[in-house]
């Protein structure tokens, strides 16, 4: 029973880590430094930054 519980926890941690990496990559991609995205302002990167902050807090609290 202990081994199965450990596998579930490891799988959950790896999914959280993958989600965190994807959010960081999306945040970098949404920065307004690219030519086509200069007119967007900071809204896309600000929104993704907020989502990233919420996910980091949830990971640290152990909710994800």
N, CA, C and O atoms as CSV, one atom per row, in Angstrom:
chain,resi,resn,atom,element,x,y,z
A,1,UNK,N,N,0.826,-1.192,0.000
A,1,UNK,CA,C,0.000,0.000,0.000
A,1,UNK,C,C,0.869,1.253,0.000
A,1,UNK,O,O,0.549,2.239,-0.664
A,2,UNK,N,N,1.955,1.209,0.740
A,2,UNK,CA,C,2.873,2.351,0.817
A,2,UNK,C,C,3.473,2.668,-0.548
A,2,UNK,O,O,3.581,3.836,-0.921
A,3,UNK,N,N,3.867,1.632,-1.301
A,3,UNK,CA,C,4.488,1.838,-2.609
A,3,UNK,C,C,3.495,2.468,-3.585
A,3,UNK,O,O,3.865,3.328,-4.385
A,4,UNK,N,N,2.254,2.044,-3.519
A,4,UNK,CA,C,1.248,2.603,-4.430
A,4,UNK,C,C,0.993,4.072,-4.102
A,4,UNK,O,O,0.863,4.896,-5.007
A,5,UNK,N,N,0.922,4.396,-2.841
A,5,UNK,CA,C,0.736,5.775,-2.412
A,5,UNK,C,C,1.899,6.645,-2.863
A,5,UNK,O,O,1.708,7.791,-3.269
A,6,UNK,N,N,3.100,6.094,-2.788
A,6,UNK,CA,C,4.300,6.815,-3.192
A,6,UNK,C,C,4.281,7.088,-4.692
A,6,UNK,O,O,4.670,8.172,-5.125
A,7,UNK,N,N,3.832,6.111,-5.494
A,7,UNK,CA,C,3.748,6.291,-6.941
A,7,UNK,C,C,2.746,7.377,-7.311
A,7,UNK,O,O,2.995,8.169,-8.221
A,8,UNK,N,N,1.625,7.419,-6.617
A,8,UNK,CA,C,0.617,8.442,-6.883
A,8,UNK,C,C,1.181,9.820,-6.560
A,8,UNK,O,O,0.962,10.775,-7.307
A,9,UNK,N,N,1.903,9.925,-5.453
A,9,UNK,CA,C,2.491,11.202,-5.066
A,9,UNK,C,C,3.558,11.634,-6.071
A,9,UNK,O,O,3.628,12.812,-6.422
A,10,UNK,N,N,4.393,10.699,-6.542
A,10,UNK,CA,C,5.421,11.031,-7.530
A,10,UNK,C,C,4.783,11.482,-8.840
A,10,UNK,O,O,5.262,12.426,-9.469
A,11,UNK,N,N,3.715,10.821,-9.250
A,11,UNK,CA,C,3.034,11.193,-10.489
A,11,UNK,C,C,2.428,12.581,-10.355
A,11,UNK,O,O,2.487,13.379,-11.291
A,12,UNK,N,N,1.850,12.872,-9.206
A,12,UNK,CA,C,1.271,14.183,-8.966
A,12,UNK,C,C,2.342,15.265,-8.988
A,12,UNK,O,O,2.122,16.340,-9.546
A,13,UNK,N,N,3.490,14.998,-8.392
A,13,UNK,CA,C,4.580,15.966,-8.384
A,13,UNK,C,C,5.112,16.195,-9.788
A,13,UNK,O,O,5.433,17.329,-10.145
A,14,UNK,N,N,5.212,15.148,-10.590
A,14,UNK,CA,C,5.739,15.324,-11.938
A,14,UNK,C,C,4.758,16.109,-12.803
A,14,UNK,O,O,5.185,16.904,-13.640
A,15,UNK,N,N,3.464,15.907,-12.622
A,15,UNK,CA,C,2.476,16.678,-13.371
A,15,UNK,C,C,2.509,18.147,-12.957
A,15,UNK,O,O,2.356,19.032,-13.800
A,16,UNK,N,N,2.705,18.407,-11.685
A,16,UNK,CA,C,2.817,19.783,-11.218
A,16,UNK,C,C,4.046,20.450,-11.804
A,16,UNK,O,O,3.997,21.614,-12.202
A,17,UNK,N,N,5.138,19.721,-11.857
A,17,UNK,CA,C,6.379,20.255,-12.402
A,17,UNK,C,C,6.228,20.561,-13.889
A,17,UNK,O,O,6.704,21.594,-14.360
A,18,UNK,N,N,5.575,19.679,-14.625
A,18,UNK,CA,C,5.343,19.903,-16.053
A,18,UNK,C,C,4.439,21.120,-16.251
A,18,UNK,O,O,4.689,21.935,-17.140
A,19,UNK,N,N,3.406,21.250,-15.442
A,19,UNK,CA,C,2.513,22.405,-15.522
A,19,UNK,C,C,3.273,23.693,-15.249
A,19,UNK,O,O,3.056,24.696,-15.930
A,20,UNK,N,N,4.150,23.676,-14.272
A,20,UNK,CA,C,4.945,24.848,-13.936
A,20,UNK,C,C,5.865,25.240,-15.090
A,20,UNK,O,O,5.984,26.423,-15.406
A,21,UNK,N,N,6.509,24.274,-15.715
A,21,UNK,CA,C,7.398,24.555,-16.845
A,21,UNK,C,C,6.610,25.120,-18.023
A,21,UNK,O,O,7.058,26.069,-18.668
A,22,UNK,N,N,5.451,24.553,-18.309
A,22,UNK,CA,C,4.625,25.049,-19.418
A,22,UNK,C,C,4.187,26.490,-19.154
A,22,UNK,O,O,4.201,27.315,-20.067
A,23,UNK,N,N,3.802,26.797,-17.925
A,23,UNK,CA,C,3.386,28.159,-17.605
A,23,UNK,C,C,4.540,29.145,-17.726
A,23,UNK,O,O,4.343,30.271,-18.183
A,24,UNK,N,N,5.737,28.739,-17.326
A,24,UNK,CA,C,6.907,29.613,-17.468
A,24,UNK,C,C,7.196,29.873,-18.943
A,24,UNK,O,O,7.485,31.007,-19.327
A,25,UNK,N,N,7.120,28.839,-19.765
A,25,UNK,CA,C,7.352,29.016,-21.200
A,25,UNK,C,C,6.293,29.924,-21.830
A,25,UNK,O,O,6.617,30.750,-22.684
A,26,UNK,N,N,5.036,29.778,-21.419
A,26,UNK,CA,C,3.982,30.658,-21.925
A,26,UNK,C,C,4.216,32.103,-21.497
A,26,UNK,O,O,3.967,33.033,-22.263
A,27,UNK,N,N,4.693,32.284,-20.276
A,27,UNK,CA,C,4.980,33.630,-19.786
A,27,UNK,C,C,6.091,34.275,-20.598
A,27,UNK,O,O,5.996,35.451,-20.951
A,28,UNK,N,N,7.137,33.528,-20.898
A,28,UNK,CA,C,8.237,34.052,-21.713
A,28,UNK,C,C,7.742,34.369,-23.123
A,28,UNK,O,O,8.115,35.394,-23.694
A,29,UNK,N,N,6.917,33.511,-23.678
A,29,UNK,CA,C,6.393,33.739,-25.022
A,29,UNK,C,C,5.448,34.921,-25.114
A,29,UNK,O,O,5.282,35.496,-26.190
A,30,UNK,N,N,4.826,35.292,-24.005
A,30,UNK,CA,C,3.864,36.393,-24.021
A,30,UNK,C,C,4.501,37.741,-23.715
A,30,UNK,O,O,3.809,38.759,-23.737
A,31,UNK,N,N,5.785,37.777,-23.433
A,31,UNK,CA,C,6.442,39.057,-23.170
A,31,UNK,C,C,6.367,39.939,-24.416
A,31,UNK,O,O,6.517,39.446,-25.533
A,32,UNK,N,N,6.139,41.227,-24.232
A,32,UNK,CA,C,5.951,42.109,-25.396
A,32,UNK,C,C,7.254,42.535,-26.066
A,32,UNK,O,O,7.344,43.658,-26.562
A,33,UNK,N,N,8.247,41.682,-26.095
A,33,UNK,CA,C,9.514,42.031,-26.736
A,33,UNK,C,C,9.541,41.609,-28.199
A,33,UNK,O,O,10.423,42.036,-28.945
A,34,UNK,N,N,8.599,40.785,-28.620
A,34,UNK,CA,C,8.542,40.357,-30.007
A,34,UNK,C,C,7.865,41.441,-30.837
A,34,UNK,O,O,7.017,42.175,-30.331
A,35,UNK,N,N,8.230,41.540,-32.087
A,35,UNK,CA,C,7.714,42.596,-32.952
A,35,UNK,C,C,6.208,42.607,-33.092
A,35,UNK,O,O,5.588,43.669,-33.036
A,36,UNK,N,N,5.611,41.442,-33.275
A,36,UNK,CA,C,4.164,41.372,-33.502
A,36,UNK,C,C,3.356,41.579,-32.235
A,36,UNK,O,O,2.156,41.845,-32.311
A,37,UNK,N,N,3.982,41.464,-31.076
A,37,UNK,CA,C,3.218,41.550,-29.832
A,37,UNK,C,C,3.445,42.857,-29.081
A,37,UNK,O,O,2.988,42.992,-27.946
A,38,UNK,N,N,4.122,43.802,-29.668
A,38,UNK,CA,C,4.376,45.068,-28.967
A,38,UNK,C,C,3.081,45.833,-28.696
A,38,UNK,O,O,2.973,46.512,-27.675
A,39,UNK,N,N,2.125,45.736,-29.568
A,39,UNK,CA,C,0.877,46.480,-29.380
A,39,UNK,C,C,-0.030,45.844,-28.325
A,39,UNK,O,O,-1.012,46.458,-27.910
A,40,UNK,N,N,0.282,44.638,-27.892
A,40,UNK,CA,C,-0.546,43.965,-26.892
A,40,UNK,C,C,-0.380,44.579,-25.509
A,40,UNK,O,O,-1.286,44.493,-24.680
A,41,UNK,N,N,0.761,45.192,-25.254
A,41,UNK,CA,C,1.051,45.715,-23.926
A,41,UNK,C,C,1.462,44.586,-22.992
A,41,UNK,O,O,1.982,43.558,-23.427
A,42,UNK,N,N,1.223,44.793,-21.714
A,42,UNK,CA,C,1.640,43.804,-20.719
A,42,UNK,C,C,0.503,42.894,-20.265
A,42,UNK,O,O,0.690,42.097,-19.346
A,43,UNK,N,N,-0.651,42.993,-20.877
A,43,UNK,CA,C,-1.796,42.192,-20.434
A,43,UNK,C,C,-1.564,40.684,-20.540
A,43,UNK,O,O,-1.841,39.977,-19.571
A,44,UNK,N,N,-1.072,40.155,-21.662
A,44,UNK,CA,C,-0.885,38.695,-21.723
A,44,UNK,C,C,0.149,38.183,-20.722
A,44,UNK,O,O,-0.087,37.180,-20.049
A,45,UNK,N,N,1.282,38.858,-20.620
A,45,UNK,CA,C,2.315,38.386,-19.696
A,45,UNK,C,C,1.900,38.621,-18.248
A,45,UNK,O,O,2.255,37.838,-17.367
A,46,UNK,N,N,1.155,39.691,-17.995
A,46,UNK,CA,C,0.671,39.945,-16.638
A,46,UNK,C,C,-0.332,38.893,-16.191
A,46,UNK,O,O,-0.294,38.432,-15.050
A,47,UNK,N,N,-1.231,38.517,-17.094
A,47,UNK,CA,C,-2.214,37.474,-16.771
A,47,UNK,C,C,-1.564,36.127,-16.540
A,47,UNK,O,O,-1.909,35.413,-15.599
A,48,UNK,N,N,-0.612,35.779,-17.410
A,48,UNK,CA,C,0.094,34.508,-17.225
A,48,UNK,C,C,0.965,34.536,-15.976
A,48,UNK,O,O,1.123,33.517,-15.304
A,49,UNK,N,N,1.527,35.691,-15.666
A,49,UNK,CA,C,2.313,35.824,-14.437
A,49,UNK,C,C,1.456,35.588,-13.206
A,49,UNK,O,O,1.896,34.958,-12.244
A,50,UNK,N,N,0.239,36.093,-13.239
A,50,UNK,CA,C,-0.691,35.879,-12.131
A,50,UNK,C,C,-1.053,34.401,-11.996
A,50,UNK,O,O,-1.082,33.867,-10.888
A,51,UNK,N,N,-1.328,33.745,-13.116
A,51,UNK,CA,C,-1.626,32.307,-13.092
A,51,UNK,C,C,-0.424,31.531,-12.563
A,51,UNK,O,O,-0.582,30.609,-11.763
A,52,UNK,N,N,0.771,31.901,-13.005
A,52,UNK,CA,C,1.990,31.244,-12.537
A,52,UNK,C,C,2.169,31.433,-11.036
A,52,UNK,O,O,2.534,30.488,-10.337
A,53,UNK,N,N,1.921,32.622,-10.537
A,53,UNK,CA,C,2.030,32.890,-9.108
A,53,UNK,C,C,1.042,32.043,-8.310
A,53,UNK,O,O,1.398,31.497,-7.265
A,54,UNK,N,N,-0.183,31.931,-8.790
A,54,UNK,CA,C,-1.195,31.116,-8.109
A,54,UNK,C,C,-0.785,29.650,-8.095
A,54,UNK,O,O,-0.930,28.976,-7.075
A,55,UNK,N,N,-0.272,29.149,-9.220
A,55,UNK,CA,C,0.158,27.746,-9.284
A,55,UNK,C,C,1.334,27.504,-8.349
A,55,UNK,O,O,1.371,26.477,-7.672
A,56,UNK,N,N,2.293,28.422,-8.292
A,56,UNK,CA,C,3.437,28.257,-7.388
A,56,UNK,C,C,2.968,28.224,-5.940
A,56,UNK,O,O,3.441,27.402,-5.156
A,57,UNK,N,N,2.045,29.105,-5.579
A,57,UNK,CA,C,1.518,29.111,-4.209
A,57,UNK,C,C,0.807,27.796,-3.903
A,57,UNK,O,O,0.983,27.238,-2.820
A,58,UNK,N,N,0.008,27.296,-4.840
A,58,UNK,CA,C,-0.693,26.028,-4.616
A,58,UNK,C,C,0.280,24.860,-4.490
A,58,UNK,O,O,0.062,23.956,-3.683
A,59,UNK,N,N,1.357,24.874,-5.285
A,59,UNK,CA,C,2.361,23.806,-5.190
A,59,UNK,C,C,3.048,23.857,-3.832
A,59,UNK,O,O,3.247,22.819,-3.200
A,60,UNK,N,N,3.410,25.049,-3.379
A,60,UNK,CA,C,4.081,25.177,-2.088
A,60,UNK,C,C,3.170,24.795,-0.928
A,60,UNK,O,O,3.644,24.301,0.096
A,61,UNK,N,N,1.876,25.018,-1.078
A,61,UNK,CA,C,0.925,24.637,-0.038
A,61,UNK,C,C,0.579,23.153,-0.088
A,61,UNK,O,O,-0.034,22.625,0.840
A,62,UNK,N,N,0.969,22.479,-1.167
A,62,UNK,CA,C,0.693,21.051,-1.286
A,62,UNK,C,C,-0.679,20.742,-1.848
A,62,UNK,O,O,-1.143,19.607,-1.738
A,63,UNK,N,N,-1.331,21.704,-2.438
A,63,UNK,CA,C,-2.669,21.490,-2.999
A,63,UNK,C,C,-2.612,20.841,-4.373
A,63,UNK,O,O,-3.556,20.168,-4.786
A,64,UNK,N,N,-1.504,21.043,-5.082
A,64,UNK,CA,C,-1.347,20.442,-6.418
A,64,UNK,C,C,-0.248,19.417,-6.334
A,64,UNK,O,O,0.073,18.773,-7.333
